[in-house]
Amino acid sequence: MLSTRNKRPVFLTLYQIRFPVTAVLSIIHRITGVLLSIAIPFLIYLLDQSVTSAEGYMAVQECFASPGLRFISGVLVWFLCYHFLAGIRFLIIDLGVGTEKTIARNTAWLIHGLAVLAAILISGVLL
């Protein structure tokens, strides 16, 4: 028989739960995918403006000269690198490679580090 103490609801917050690194990778992969999808119309608009005329190209170039848009584009580059690398990891896991707990944990940490490194390198070259 359950005591009254066990019948009480438990209130959990996300701050109380420690997610494993593989779960964090999966959640961030989904979030970056959604944010990249949201960014597509804006990027298409900028591309359209840059190829329609020389004035449009100069306007887009001036926009990218601002620190705010440079930061946003750097974050988008990180989103793309992270989503791409995590997607490759998930495809390899779907093939049955790297499904052991320690290997999955190590590759998740590797993806976190490689995404930051790739974003820094690509942003340094592009921006």
DRENTORKOL-3810 file (N, C-alpha, C; in nm, 4 decimals):
REM DRENTORKOL-3810
@n.u->0.0841; n.v->-0.1175; n.w->0.0000; ca.u->0.0000; ca.v->0.0000; ca.w->0.0000; c.u->0.0889; c.v->0.1243; c.w->0.0000
@n.u->0.0502; n.v->0.2244; n.w->-0.0793; ca.u->0.1275; ca.v->0.3472; ca.w->-0.0895; c.u->0.0961; c.v->0.4386; c.w->0.0276
@n.u->0.1969; n.v->0.5000; n.w->0.0782; ca.u->0.1749; ca.v->0.5973; ca.w->0.1848; c.u->0.1336; c.v->0.7305; c.w->0.1219
@n.u->0.0862; n.v->0.8216; n.w->0.2011; ca.u->0.0438; ca.v->0.9517; ca.w->0.1496; c.u->0.1627; c.v->1.0306; c.w->0.0970
@n.u->0.2769; n.v->0.9987; n.w->0.1464; ca.u->0.3966; ca.v->1.0689; ca.w->0.1034; c.u->0.4327; c.v->1.0349; c.w->-0.0413
@n.u->0.4078; n.v->0.9134; n.w->-0.0846; ca.u->0.4397; ca.v->0.8716; ca.w->-0.2202; c.u->0.3367; c.v->0.9189; c.w->-0.3222
@n.u->0.2177; n.v->0.9570; n.w->-0.2786; ca.u->0.1130; ca.v->1.0000; ca.w->-0.3702; c.u->0.1287; c.v->1.1455; c.w->-0.4122
@n.u->0.2130; n.v->1.2179; n.w->-0.3464; ca.u->0.2285; ca.v->1.3599; ca.w->-0.3779; c.u->0.2990; c.v->1.3759; c.w->-0.5115
@n.u->0.2562; n.v->1.4735; n.w->-0.5895; ca.u->0.3238; ca.v->1.4944; ca.w->-0.7188; c.u->0.4638; c.v->1.5516; c.w->-0.6973
@n.u->0.5508; n.v->1.5182; n.w->-0.7886; ca.u->0.6885; ca.v->1.5665; ca.w->-0.7833; c.u->0.7019; c.v->1.6770; c.w->-0.8877
@n.u->0.7503; n.v->1.7907; n.w->-0.8448; ca.u->0.7718; ca.v->1.9031; ca.w->-0.9355; c.u->0.9184; c.v->1.9060; c.w->-0.9747
@n.u->0.9442; n.v->1.8784; n.w->-1.1012; ca.u->1.0813; ca.v->1.8788; ca.w->-1.1505; c.u->1.1007; c.v->1.9970; c.w->-1.2443
@n.u->1.2130; n.v->2.0602; n.w->-1.2325; ca.u->1.2500; ca.v->2.1644; ca.w->-1.3268; c.u->1.3669; c.v->2.1132; c.w->-1.4097
@n.u->1.3888; n.v->2.1735; n.w->-1.5243; ca.u->1.4993; ca.v->2.1302; ca.w->-1.6097; c.u->1.6343; c.v->2.1556; c.w->-1.5449
@n.u->1.6380; n.v->2.2483; n.w->-1.4486; ca.u->1.7647; ca.v->2.2773; ca.w->-1.3815; c.u->1.8029; c.v->2.1671; c.w->-1.2833
@n.u->1.7055; n.v->2.0885; n.w->-1.2407; ca.u->1.7340; ca.v->1.9800; ca.w->-1.1472; c.u->1.7822; c.v->1.8543; c.w->-1.2178
@n.u->1.7522; n.v->1.8432; n.w->-1.3454; ca.u->1.7848; ca.v->1.7228; ca.w->-1.4203; c.u->1.9186; c.v->1.7435; c.w->-1.4911
@n.u->2.0090; n.v->1.6497; n.w->-1.4728; ca.u->2.1376; ca.v->1.6546; ca.w->-1.5436; c.u->2.1295; c.v->1.5648; c.w->-1.6644
@n.u->2.1239; n.v->1.6271; n.w->-1.7810; ca.u->2.1172; ca.v->1.5496; ca.w->-1.9041; c.u->2.2557; c.v->1.4979; c.w->-1.9399
@n.u->2.2645; n.v->1.3776; n.w->-1.9950; ca.u->2.3936; ca.v->1.3311; ca.w->-2.0456; c.u->2.4338; c.v->1.4121; c.w->-2.1688
@n.u->2.5602; n.v->1.4112; n.w->-2.1995; ca.u->2.6121; ca.v->1.4931; ca.w->-2.3099; c.u->2.5493; c.v->1.4510; c.w->-2.4427
@n.u->2.5146; n.v->1.3245; n.w->-2.4559; ca.u->2.4509; ca.v->1.2793; ca.w->-2.5790; c.u->2.3110; c.v->1.3376; c.w->-2.5938
@n.u->2.2391; n.v->1.3540; n.w->-2.4843; ca.u->2.1060; ca.v->1.4149; ca.w->-2.4897; c.u->2.1170; c.v->1.5632; c.w->-2.5223
@n.u->2.2159; n.v->1.6294; n.w->-2.4653; ca.u->2.2377; ca.v->1.7713; ca.w->-2.4946; c.u->2.2703; c.v->1.7891; c.w->-2.6427
@n.u->2.3525; n.v->1.7006; n.w->-2.6968; ca.u->2.3865; ca.v->1.7062; ca.w->-2.8394; c.u->2.2609; c.v->1.6909; c.w->-2.9247
@n.u->2.1757; n.v->1.5970; n.w->-2.8895; ca.u->2.0539; ca.v->1.5740; ca.w->-2.9656; c.u->1.9598; c.v->1.6941; c.w->-2.9590
@n.u->1.9447; n.v->1.7522; n.w->-2.8414; ca.u->1.8561; ca.v->1.8679; ca.w->-2.8245; c.u->1.9091; c.v->1.9871; c.w->-2.9037
@n.u->2.0391; n.v->2.0139; n.w->-2.8932; ca.u->2.0973; ca.v->2.1273; ca.w->-2.9653; c.u->2.0908; c.v->2.1037; c.w->-3.1162
@n.u->2.1057; n.v->1.9780; n.w->-3.1594; ca.u->2.0948; ca.v->1.9457; ca.w->-3.3017; c.u->1.9562; c.v->1.9820; c.w->-3.3536
@n.u->1.8545; n.v->1.9507; n.w->-3.2765; ca.u->1.7177; ca.v->1.9838; ca.w->-3.3178; c.u->1.6954; c.v->2.1346; c.w->-3.3185
@n.u->1.7452; n.v->2.2023; n.w->-3.2157; ca.u->1.7263; ca.v->2.3481; ca.w->-3.2063; c.u->1.7978; c.v->2.4182; c.w->-3.3211
@n.u->1.9210; n.v->2.3772; n.w->-3.3515; ca.u->1.9935; ca.v->2.4419; ca.w->-3.4609; c.u->1.9262; c.v->2.4155; c.w->-3.5944
@n.u->1.8668; n.v->2.2979; n.w->-3.6111; ca.u->1.7934; ca.v->2.2698; ca.w->-3.7335; c.u->1.6740; c.v->2.3622; c.w->-3.7508
@n.u->1.6007; n.v->2.3847; n.w->-3.6429; ca.u->1.4853; ca.v->2.4749; ca.w->-3.6497; c.u->1.5313; c.v->2.6174; c.w->-3.6776
@n.u->1.6344; n.v->2.6631; n.w->-3.6088; ca.u->1.6814; ca.v->2.8001; ca.w->-3.6274; c.u->1.7403; c.v->2.8222; c.w->-3.7667
@n.u->1.8074; n.v->2.7219; n.w->-3.8209; ca.u->1.8568; ca.v->2.7335; ca.w->-3.9586; c.u->1.7411; c.v->2.7400; c.w->-4.0573
@n.u->1.6358; n.v->2.6647; n.w->-4.0316; ca.u->1.5178; ca.v->2.6702; ca.w->-4.1187; c.u->1.4516; c.v->2.8074; c.w->-4.1130
@n.u->1.4486; n.v->2.8661; n.w->-3.9947; ca.u->1.3906; ca.v->2.9998; ca.w->-3.9800; c.u->1.4770; c.v->3.1039; c.w->-4.0514
@n.u->1.6081; n.v->3.0838; n.w->-4.0527; ca.u->1.6993; ca.v->3.1810; ca.w->-4.1132; c.u->1.7004; c.v->3.1756; c.w->-4.2651
@n.u->1.6519; n.v->3.0689; n.w->-4.3244; ca.u->1.6586; ca.v->3.0536; ca.w->-4.4704; c.u->1.5924; c.v->3.1684; c.w->-4.5457
@n.u->1.4695; n.v->3.2116; n.w->-4.5100; ca.u->1.4101; ca.v->3.3222; ca.w->-4.5867; c.u->1.4918; c.v->3.4513; c.w->-4.5805
@n.u->1.5499; n.v->3.4810; n.w->-4.4658; ca.u->1.6312; ca.v->3.6016; ca.w->-4.4532; c.u->1.7579; c.v->3.5920; c.w->-4.5371
@n.u->1.8186; n.v->3.4745; n.w->-4.5383; ca.u->1.9390; ca.v->3.4555; ca.w->-4.6187; c.u->1.9081; c.v->3.4611; c.w->-4.7681
@n.u->1.7939; n.v->3.4066; n.w->-4.8070; ca.u->1.7530; ca.v->3.4149; ca.w->-4.9476; c.u->1.7274; c.v->3.5601; c.w->-4.9866
@n.u->1.6668; n.v->3.6370; n.w->-4.8969; ca.u->1.6428; ca.v->3.7785; ca.w->-4.9242; c.u->1.7747; c.v->3.8532; c.w->-4.9437
@n.u->1.8720; n.v->3.8283; n.w->-4.8560; ca.u->2.0023; ca.v->3.8940; ca.w->-4.8701; c.u->2.0712; c.v->3.8522; c.w->-4.9996
@n.u->2.0603; n.v->3.7255; n.w->-5.0345; ca.u->2.1187; ca.v->3.6792; ca.w->-5.1604; c.u->2.0506; c.v->3.7462; c.w->-5.2797
@n.u->1.9189; n.v->3.7564; n.w->-5.2746; ca.u->1.8451; ca.v->3.8219; ca.w->-5.3829; c.u->1.8864; c.v->3.9681; c.w->-5.3971
@n.u->1.8996; n.v->4.0368; n.w->-5.2851; ca.u->1.9404; ca.v->4.1769; ca.w->-5.2891; c.u->2.0813; c.v->4.1921; c.w->-5.3441
@n.u->2.1679; n.v->4.0981; n.w->-5.3126; ca.u->2.3072; ca.v->4.1123; ca.w->-5.3551; c.u->2.3276; c.v->4.0822; c.w->-5.5031
@n.u->2.2395; n.v->4.0055; n.w->-5.5650; ca.u->2.2600; ca.v->3.9710; ca.w->-5.7064; c.u->2.1730; c.v->4.0520; c.w->-5.8019
@n.u->2.0798; n.v->4.1324; n.w->-5.7505; ca.u->1.9930; ca.v->4.2077; ca.w->-5.8415; c.u->2.0627; c.v->4.3280; c.w->-5.9025
@n.u->2.1428; n.v->4.3969; n.w->-5.8228; ca.u->2.2101; ca.v->4.5154; ca.w->-5.8752; c.u->2.3355; c.v->4.5429; c.w->-5.7941
@n.u->2.4161; n.v->4.6343; n.w->-5.8475; ca.u->2.5383; ca.v->4.6731; ca.w->-5.7766; c.u->2.5040; c.v->4.7470; c.w->-5.6475
@n.u->2.3953; n.v->4.8259; n.w->-5.6505; ca.u->2.3539; ca.v->4.8991; ca.w->-5.5295; c.u->2.3066; c.v->4.8018; c.w->-5.4209
@n.u->2.2348; n.v->4.6979; n.w->-5.4638; ca.u->2.1901; ca.v->4.5968; ca.w->-5.3678; c.u->2.3070; c.v->4.5236; c.w->-5.3059
@n.u->2.4074; n.v->4.4935; n.w->-5.3879; ca.u->2.5271; ca.v->4.4273; ca.w->-5.3375; c.u->2.5985; c.v->4.5161; c.w->-5.2343
@n.u->2.6093; n.v->4.6441; n.w->-5.2655; ca.u->2.6745; ca.v->4.7359; ca.w->-5.1722; c.u->2.5941; c.v->4.7487; c.w->-5.0428
@n.u->2.4614; n.v->4.7467; n.w->-5.0533; ca.u->2.3775; ca.v->4.7557; ca.w->-4.9339; c.u->2.3960; c.v->4.6327; c.w->-4.8444
@n.u->2.4013; n.v->4.5157; n.w->-4.9058; ca.u->2.4229; ca.v->4.3932; ca.w->-4.8274; c.u->2.5625; c.v->4.3935; c.w->-4.7665
@n.u->2.6587; n.v->4.4412; n.w->-4.8424; ca.u->2.7958; ca.v->4.4478; ca.w->-4.7908; c.u->2.8047; c.v->4.5441; c.w->-4.6728
@n.u->2.7333; n.v->4.6561; n.w->-4.6786; ca.u->2.7300; ca.v->4.7497; ca.w->-4.5660; c.u->2.6618; c.v->4.6879; c.w->-4.4448
@n.u->2.5580; n.v->4.6084; n.w->-4.4694; ca.u->2.4900; ca.v->4.5416; ca.w->-4.3574; c.u->2.5861; c.v->4.4475; c.w->-4.2855
@n.u->2.6650; n.v->4.3723; n.w->-4.3629; ca.u->2.7591; ca.v->4.2787; ca.w->-4.3014; c.u->2.8773; c.v->4.3485; c.w->-4.2366
@n.u->2.8931; n.v->4.4766; n.w->-4.2608; ca.u->3.0000; ca.v->4.5517; ca.w->-4.1948; c.u->2.9614; c.v->4.5864; c.w->-4.0513
@n.u->2.8328; n.v->4.5822; n.w->-4.0186; ca.u->2.7897; ca.v->4.6159; ca.w->-3.8827; c.u->2.8241; c.v->4.5015; c.w->-3.7873
@n.u->2.8648; n.v->4.5353; n.w->-3.6641; ca.u->2.9040; ca.v->4.4312; ca.w->-3.5685; c.u->2.7895; c.v->4.3364; c.w->-3.5331
@n.u->2.6679; n.v->4.3885; n.w->-3.5287; ca.u->2.5546; ca.v->4.3044; ca.w->-3.4923; c.u->2.5300; c.v->4.1938; c.w->-3.5930
@n.u->2.5293; n.v->4.2286; n.w->-3.7206; ca.u->2.5056; ca.v->4.1287; ca.w->-3.8242; c.u->2.6252; c.v->4.0355; c.w->-3.8401
@n.u->2.7430; n.v->4.0856; n.w->-3.8147; ca.u->2.8604; ca.v->3.9979; ca.w->-3.8171; c.u->2.8514; c.v->3.8934; c.w->-3.7071
@n.u->2.8040; n.v->3.9345; n.w->-3.5892; ca.u->2.7863; ca.v->3.8394; ca.w->-3.4793; c.u->2.6788; c.v->3.7370; c.w->-3.5139
@n.u->2.5666; n.v->3.7839; n.w->-3.5690; ca.u->2.4579; ca.v->3.6937; ca.w->-3.6056; c.u->2.5038; c.v->3.5950; c.w->-3.7131
@n.u->2.5794; n.v->3.6429; n.w->-3.8096; ca.u->2.6282; ca.v->3.5527; ca.w->-3.9138; c.u->2.7296; c.v->3.4528; c.w->-3.8566
@n.u->2.8089; n.v->3.4952; n.w->-3.7598; ca.u->2.8997; ca.v->3.4014; ca.w->-3.6938; c.u->2.8244; c.v->3.2940; c.w->-3.6170
@n.u->2.7161; n.v->3.3327; n.w->-3.5515; ca.u->2.6328; ca.v->3.2356; ca.w->-3.4805; c.u->2.5668; c.v->3.1404; c.w->-3.5795
@n.u->2.5210; n.v->3.1927; n.w->-3.6929; ca.u->2.4616; ca.v->3.1062; ca.w->-3.7952; c.u->2.5637; c.v->3.0081; c.w->-3.8517
@n.u->2.6872; n.v->3.0516; n.w->-3.8650; ca.u->2.7932; ca.v->2.9607; ca.w->-3.9102; c.u->2.8133; c.v->2.8501; c.w->-3.8074
@n.u->2.8092; n.v->2.8855; n.w->-3.6780; ca.u->2.8219; ca.v->2.7836; ca.w->-3.5736; c.u->2.7037; c.v->2.6881; c.w->-3.5786
@n.u->2.5817; n.v->2.7409; n.w->-3.5971; ca.u->2.4634; ca.v->2.6555; ca.w->-3.6101; c.u->2.4832; c.v->2.5548; c.w->-3.7231
@n.u->2.5297; n.v->2.6048; n.w->-3.8373; ca.u->2.5474; ca.v->2.5183; ca.w->-3.9535; c.u->2.6547; c.v->2.4118; c.w->-3.9281
@n.u->2.7674; n.v->2.4516; n.w->-3.8718; ca.u->2.8736; ca.v->2.3549; ca.w->-3.8416; c.u->2.8259; c.v->2.2505; c.w->-3.7419
@n.u->2.7602; n.v->2.2949; n.w->-3.6371; ca.u->2.7122; ca.v->2.2038; ca.w->-3.5335; c.u->2.6101; c.v->2.1063; c.w->-3.5912
@n.u->2.5132; n.v->2.1601; n.w->-3.6648; ca.u->2.4075; ca.v->2.0761; ca.w->-3.7197; c.u->2.4642; c.v->1.9756; c.w->-3.8199
@n.u->2.5576; n.v->2.0200; n.w->-3.9025; ca.u->2.6195; ca.v->1.9324; ca.w->-4.0008; c.u->2.6979; c.v->1.8195; c.w->-3.9336
@n.u->2.7843; n.v->1.8541; n.w->-3.8388; ca.u->2.8669; ca.v->1.7524; ca.w->-3.7730; c.u->2.7830; c.v->1.6568; c.w->-3.6887
@n.u->2.6852; n.v->1.7094; n.w->-3.6175; ca.u->2.5989; ca.v->1.6220; ca.w->-3.5378; c.u->2.5152; c.v->1.5325; c.w->-3.6282
@n.u->2.4717; n.v->1.5848; n.w->-3.7414; ca.u->2.3958; ca.v->1.5030; ca.w->-3.8355; c.u->2.4779; c.v->1.3881; c.w->-3.8896
@n.u->2.6042; n.v->1.4135; n.w->-3.9209; ca.u->2.6929; ca.v->1.3058; ca.w->-3.9669; c.u->2.7101; c.v->1.2023; c.w->-3.8569
@n.u->2.7252; n.v->1.2483; n.w->-3.7325; ca.u->2.7381; ca.v->1.1553; ca.w->-3.6200; c.u->2.6137; c.v->1.0678; c.w->-3.6071
@n.u->2.4956; n.v->1.1287; n.w->-3.6212; ca.u->2.3723; ca.v->1.0508; ca.w->-3.6093; c.u->2.3565; c.v->0.9526; c.w->-3.7254
@n.u->2.4007; n.v->0.9907; n.w->-3.8439; ca.u->2.3960; ca.v->0.8972; ca.w->-3.9563; c.u->2.4881; c.v->0.7777; c.w->-3.9333
@n.u->2.6049; n.v->0.8025; n.w->-3.8769; ca.u->2.6976; ca.v->0.6932; ca.w->-3.8468; c.u->2.6402; c.v->0.6040; c.w->-3.7375
@n.u->2.5759; n.v->0.6629; n.w->-3.6389; ca.u->2.5122; ca.v->0.5828; ca.w->-3.5337; c.u->2.3991; c.v->0.4989; c.w->-3.5925
@n.u->2.3260; n.v->0.5542; n.w->-3.6905; ca.u->2.2202; ca.v->0.4769; ca.w->-3.7554; c.u->2.2746; c.v->0.3537; c.w->-3.8268
@n.u->2.4004; n.v->0.3584; n.w->-3.8671; ca.u->2.4644; ca.v->0.2419; ca.w->-3.9283; c.u->2.5091; c.v->0.1401; c.w->-3.8244
@n.u->2.4961; n.v->0.1736; n.w->-3.6971; ca.u->2.5318; ca.v->0.0816; ca.w->-3.5900; c.u->2.6740; c.v->0.0980; c.w->-3.5399
@n.u->2.7406; n.v->0.2029; n.w->-3.5816; ca.u->2.8786; ca.v->0.2266; ca.w->-3.5399; c.u->2.8790; c.v->0.3297; c.w->-3.4273
@n.u->2.9497; n.v->0.3011; n.w->-3.3197; ca.u->2.9635; ca.v->0.3975; ca.w->-3.2114; c.u->2.8438; c.v->0.4052; c.w->-3.1189
@n.u->2.7734; n.v->0.2957; n.w->-3.1040; ca.u->2.6556; ca.v->0.2979; ca.w->-3.0172; c.u->2.6875; c.v->0.2623; c.w->-2.8722
@n.u->2.8089; n.v->0.2204; n.w->-2.8456; ca.u->2.8459; ca.v->0.1908; ca.w->-2.7076; c.u->2.8482; c.v->0.3202; c.w->-2.6273
@n.u->2.8202; n.v->0.3077; n.w->-2.4995; ca.u->2.8020; ca.v->0.4264; ca.w->-2.4150; c.u->2.9256; c.v->0.5158; c.w->-2.4128
@n.u->3.0420; n.v->0.4611; n.w->-2.3927; ca.u->3.1622; ca.v->0.5445; ca.w->-2.3826; c.u->3.1976; c.v->0.6085; c.w->-2.5171
@n.u->3.1821; n.v->0.5325; n.w->-2.6237; ca.u->3.2123; ca.v->0.5887; ca.w->-2.7565; c.u->3.1121; c.v->0.6977; c.w->-2.7912
@n.u->2.9848; n.v->0.6741; n.w->-2.7604; ca.u->2.8829; ca.v->0.7756; ca.w->-2.7894; c.u->2.9095; c.v->0.9030; c.w->-2.7096
@n.u->2.9491; n.v->0.8882; n.w->-2.5844; ca.u->2.9793; ca.v->1.0050; ca.w->-2.5017; c.u->3.1009; c.v->1.0795; c.w->-2.5547
@n.u->3.2047; n.v->1.0067; n.w->-2.5917; ca.u->3.3261; ca.v->1.0706; ca.w->-2.6430; c.u->3.3021; c.v->1.1412; c.w->-2.7766
@n.u->3.2241; n.v->1.0788; n.w->-2.8643; ca.u->3.1963; ca.v->1.1441; ca.w->-2.9929; c.u->3.1066; c.v->1.2668; c.w->-2.9749
@n.u->3.0201; n.v->1.2636; n.w->-2.8754; ca.u->2.9370; ca.v->1.3822; ca.w->-2.8489; c.u->3.0245; c.v->1.4989; c.w->-2.8048
@n.u->3.1200; n.v->1.4726; n.w->-2.7152; ca.u->3.2128; ca.v->1.5789; ca.w->-2.6737; c.u->3.2969; c.v->1.6256; c.w->-2.7920
@n.u->3.3359; n.v->1.5317; n.w->-2.8768; ca.u->3.4154; ca.v->1.5665; ca.w->-2.9942; c.u->3.3375; c.v->1.6587; c.w->-3.0880
@n.u->3.2106; n.v->1.6316; n.w->-3.1068; ca.u->3.1279; ca.v->1.7155; ca.w->-3.1936; c.u->3.1141; c.v->1.8557; c.w->-3.1355
@n.u->3.0959; n.v->1.8653; n.w->-3.0041; ca.u->3.0878; ca.v->1.9976; ca.w->-2.9408; c.u->3.2145; c.v->2.0782; c.w->-2.9695
@n.u->3.3284; n.v->2.0168; n.w->-2.9503; ca.u->3.4550; ca.v->2.0866; ca.w->-2.9728; c.u->3.4819; c.v->2.1175; c.w->-3.1188
@n.u->3.4576; n.v->2.0204; n.w->-3.2059; ca.u->3.4824; ca.v->2.0422; ca.w->-3.3486; c.u->3.3913; c.v->2.1497; c.w->-3.4066
@n.u->3.2678; n.v->2.1569; n.w->-3.3593; ca.u->3.1749; ca.v->2.2583; ca.w->-3.4107; c.u->3.2233; c.v->2.3981; c.w->-3.3747
@n.u->3.2697; n.v->2.4155; n.w->-3.2530; ca.u->3.3216; ca.v->2.5466; ca.w->-3.2121; c.u->3.4472; c.v->2.5800; c.w->-3.2915
@n.u->3.5372; n.v->2.4846; n.w->-3.3052; ca.u->3.6606; ca.v->2.5075; ca.w->-3.3800; c.u->3.6316; c.v->2.5387; c.w->-3.5274
@n.u->3.5431; n.v->2.4622; n.w->-3.5883; ca.u->3.5093; ca.v->2.4862; ca.w->-3.7289; c.u->3.4422; c.v->2.6217; c.w->-3.7471
@n.u->3.3547; n.v->2.6589; n.w->-3.6544; ca.u->3.2876; ca.v->2.7893; ca.w->-3.6653; c.u->3.3872; c.v->2.9035; c.w->-3.6518
@n.u->3.4829; n.v->2.8905; n.w->-3.5619; ca.u->3.5842; ca.v->2.9949; ca.w->-3.5461; c.u->3.6681; c.v->3.0056; c.w->-3.6724
@n.u->3.7097; n.v->2.8926; n.w->-3.7269; ca.u->3.7915; ca.v->2.8960; ca.w->-3.8477; c.u->3.7145; c.v->2.9512; c.w->-3.9673
@n.u->3.5928; n.v->2.9062; n.w->-3.9866; ca.u->3.5147; ca.v->2.9526; ca.w->-4.1013; c.u->3.4771; c.v->3.0994; c.w->-4.0849
@n.u->3.4392; n.v->3.1384; n.w->-3.9646; ca.u->3.4045; ca.v->3.2804; ca.w->-3.9423; c.u->3.5254; c.v->3.3695; c.w->-3.9627
@n.u->3.6429; n.v->3.3214; n.w->-3.9231; ca.u->3.7645; ca.v->3.3995; ca.w->-3.9434; c.u->3.7962; c.v->3.4188; c.w->-4.0900
@n.u->3.7669; n.v->3.3196; n.w->-4.1713; ca.u->3.7940; ca.v->3.3292; ca.w->-4.3142; c.u->3.6877; c.v->3.4135; c.w->-4.3836
@n.u->3.5598; n.v->3.3900; n.w->-4.3510; ca.u->3.4509; ca.v->3.4582; ca.w->-4.4205; c.u->3.4287; c.v->3.5994; c.w->-4.3721
@n.u->3.4372; n.v->3.6209; n.w->-4.2437; ca.u->3.4045; ca.v->3.7523; ca.w->-4.1898; c.u->3.5307; c.v->3.8287; c.w->-4.1651
END
